[in-house]
Amino acid sequence: MIRRRTLLSSALAAGAALGLAACGSEGADDAASTSAGSDGDVLSQVTFGGEPGAEPTVSFTAPLSFTSTASRIVTPGDGDAIGERDMLALQTMLVNAADGSTLQSSWQGAPASYLAVNGEGTDKDTAAFLQSATIGSRIAMLGSVRSQSGASYDVIQVSDIVSKALTRAEGAPQPVPEGMPAFTLADDGAPALSGTPDMAVPDTTAQAVTIVGTGAETAAGDALAMHYTGWKLSDGTQFDSSWARGAPFGFTLGQGQVITGWDESLVGKTVGSQVLLVIPPAEAYGGQDNELAEETLIFVADILGATAPAGS
């Protein structure tokens, strides 16, 4: 894995990673749908407001107590349906159920996030709930988060489903520069090395854009959605692949959540691009207690989406 740690640099874990209960009935009003389960009615005690796209308002009589998760479509969107393989861009607010205070909000500068509908950290009930919504929907969920200091909070998570990420890199193909590892792409876009690589270890990360996308330019602080495969330069062995796991990977750029070779090289690229990276140990896992600590790493990475915090 390229991830350095699983928590955001901000105070709390990514709210979108909560394991949440499934949605039950459909509807079209301000209380559009409420999840099945013993705590589904708890969300009926919460009043949600705020204009579409603006920071939500959340009102209830504190403390709000619950013992299981629940989900609700607050406002249905008018965008595309959501499928089981989609990667969703979310703007999210986390409200402390104990006292109504805002713990974290991407409308106040906390990171946005990406969530794979059937990815790591999403249970089947959450996936079913998400597929009952549409792009543009505002959703609410009950759950819990843990801070980096270890404190646990019961929360109401309110998220706007902003958009879907691409499913693979899209744009103008470019040749792999001479001397860098060659690779091929499967019909679905998954990369494979063309034999054992023959390249000297670079002093710093070597990079090449092999597909030039036409989307927005990435910046530090953006949530990125990525598909990637990684190999060892030493022998061409594959050590990790989001393609193999069947779901893209999301992280916040420039926050130390991933290795330096990613954090620095992916700034200023356009969405839809594919990037070839050859990362020496000093900008990968060098000096860490990691089986890849001495390895130079090759990545082919597709930039599927980039979303800045709503408050930026």
N, C-alpha and C positions, 0 to 999 in steps of 0.2 A: 504493500500500500504506500501511496505517496504522502498520506496524511501524517502530520507531525503529532497532532492531538485532536481530540474529537470535540472540544469545546470552542465556542467562539471566543475571540479576544475580549469581547464585552462580557458583562457580568454573568450571563446565563447561557445555558445550552440553547441551540437553535430550537425555537418553539415548533417549527415544522416537523421536527423529528419525534414529536410525541406519539406514543401509541394510543390511538383514540378509537372510540366505539363507532359502529356503523350507523348510517342514517336510515330512518324508517320511511315515513310517508312523504309524499311530495306536496307542494303548495306554492302559492304565488304571492302571499302577502308578506308583511314584515317578520312574521314568524314562520317562514316558509316550510321548514321541516325540522323535526326533532328526532334524535336517535332513539332506537329501542334501548332498553336497559333500565335498571332501577333509578338511575340518576338523570334520565331523559327529561323529566319534568323540572329539574333544577334550573335548566336554561330558560324556562318560562318565567322565572323570577328575575331575569336580567333584561333590562331595556337597552337596546342598541340604537344609536343615532349617528349623525354625521353624513355629509354629502358623499356621493360616490367618488372614490379616489382620495378623499380627505381623511385625516386621522379619525377613526371611530370614537364615539363616546360610549361609555359603558357604565350603566347605573344599576345598583342593586343594594339591598340592605345587608351590610357586612356584619359578621362573617357569613360567607356563602359556603355551606358544608356539603361535601359529596364524598362518596366512597368508591365510585367507579367513573369511568369516562363517559362522555356523551358528546354528540355533534349536532349541528343545526345549520341549515342554510338561512342566513339572516336576510340577504337580498339576492335573488337569482340574477345571474348575469345574462346578457344577450349574445354572448360569444359562442364559440365552437363547443361541441360536446367534448368530454374528457375521456380518453381511452386508457386501457390498462398499461400501456407502454409509454405514456406521456410523462414528461418532466415539466413541472409547473413552477413558474416564478411567483413568489409570494411576497407581499408586504405584510408585516405582522406586528401586532401589539400583544404584549403579555400583561395581564392585569392580576394583581395579587388578590385571591379570593378572600383572604383574611381581613383586608382593610380597604380594598378598592384602589390602591395605589398602582401606578404604572411602573412595572419592573423593567420593561424594555419595549421600545417602539421604533420601527424603521421610519416612521414619520418624524422621529426626533433624533435621527442619525444612526441608530443601530442598524446592522446589516439587513438587507433583504435576504432572501434565501431561495434555493431551488429544492424541490421535493419530487422524487421519482414515485409515481403512483404505486408501483409494485417494486420499489427498491428496498435497499437495506434500511431498516428502522421503520418501515411502514407495514403494519399488520394487515391482514386480509379485510378486517372490518373498516379500517381507515381507507383502504384502497376502494372498497365498495362505496363508502360515503363520498369520496372525492369524485368517483365516476357518476354519482347522482347529481353533481353540480355541473356548471358550465363556466367557460372563461368569462371573467368579469364578475363572478359571484363574490359576495362577502360571506364568509363562513365563521362560525364560532364553535369552539371545542373546549371541553373541560379536560384537564390533565394535570400533570405535575412536571416541574423542572428542578434541576439541581444546579446551584452556582458552583463556580470554581473553588470556592472556599468550603463546599460541602453542604451548604444550607439548602433545604428542600422547601419548595413552595407549591401549594395548590394554586392553579391559575385558570383564568379564562383566556383562551387564545382567540383573538379575532384576526382573521387573515383575508386580504383581498387576493383573489387568484388573477394575476395580471396577464399572464400569457403562457404559451407553451414554448419550450425550447425546440430547436431543430432536432431531427433524429440522426443527422450526420453532417459533416462539412459540406458546404455548398458554395461554389464559386469557380474561379478560373484556375485550372490545374497548372502547376509550375514544376519544372524538372528538379529532381534532387541534385544539389550541387555535387560536383566531382569530389570524391574522397569521403563523402558522408554515406551512412548506411542506406542501401536501397531497400525498398519494400513494395509490396503489392497490396491492392485493396480487394476484398471480397465484394460480392454483389450488394451486400448490406452496408458496406463501408468499413468493415473491420479490417485492420491492417495485419500484414504478416511480413516478417523479414525475408529478404531474398538471399538466403544462405547465411553463413557465418560472417559477421561484419569484419572488415579489415580497415581499421582506422586507428591512428595514434590517439592516446588520451589527450584531450584538449586541456589547456591551462584553466580556462573558464568555459562556461556553457556555450557550446556551438549550437546554432539554431538556423533553421531555414523554413520559410513559409511555403508549403507545397500545394496548398489550395488557398487562394486569396478570396475571402468572403466579402460580401458587400454590406454587412450589417454595421451596427454601431461599434465604435472603438472602445476597447476595454480600458478601465482605469482602476487604480488602487481603491479599494473599498467596495467595488462591485461584487455582487454574487455572480459566480460563473457556473454554468452547466457544461460539463466536459464528458466526452468519450475518449478513452485512451487505452493503449497497450504499452507495457514496458518490458524491456529485455536487458540482459547484461551484455555490455560491449565485449567482455572477455571471451564469451563462448556463444552468444546469441540466444541463451536460454530465456524464455519468457518467465517473468516472476509475478506479473500482475496484469489484469485487464478488466476494465469495466464492461467491455463487450462480452467477455466470457461470463460475467455475472448477470448480464441481461438488463442492466440499468445504468444510465449515466451517473456521474459523480458531481456533487455540488460543493463549493467552498467559497470563502470570501477572499478575494485577491488582495495581496499585500498585507495580510494580517498574521503571517507566520503559521498558518494552518497547514501549509504544504512545504515541501523542500524549497530551498532558496532558488534553485534552477528553474522551478515553476513560477514562484512568486515574482521574480524579476523579469523573466523572459516573456510572460504572457501579458504584461502591461503594454497598451498601445496597439494591440492586434484587433482585427475586426471580426465580429461575429460571423460565423460561417467558415472561418479560416481553419486550415489544418497546419499544425506546426510540428516539425521534426526537431527534437532536442537531443543533444548528447551532453550529459551532465557529469562532470568529474566528481569524485568523492567529496571534495571540500564544499560543493554546492548541492550535495545530496545527503548521504547519511554518514559521511566521514566523522570519526570521533564519537559516534553514538554506539550504544549497545544494540547493534542491529546486524543481522546476517548480511546485509548489503553494504556495510560500512566501508569496505575496501573496493567496492565495485563502481565503475563508471557505467552510467545508466543511459539507455536509449529509450526515448518515448516518441510515439506518434500520437498527437493529441488534437482532437477536434473541439473547437470552441462553438458550442451549441446555443449559448445564450449568455447575456450579460445584463444584470439589473442593478441599478444604483439604489440606495435607500431613498424612500419617497421624500424624505426631508432634506435631501442634499441639493 
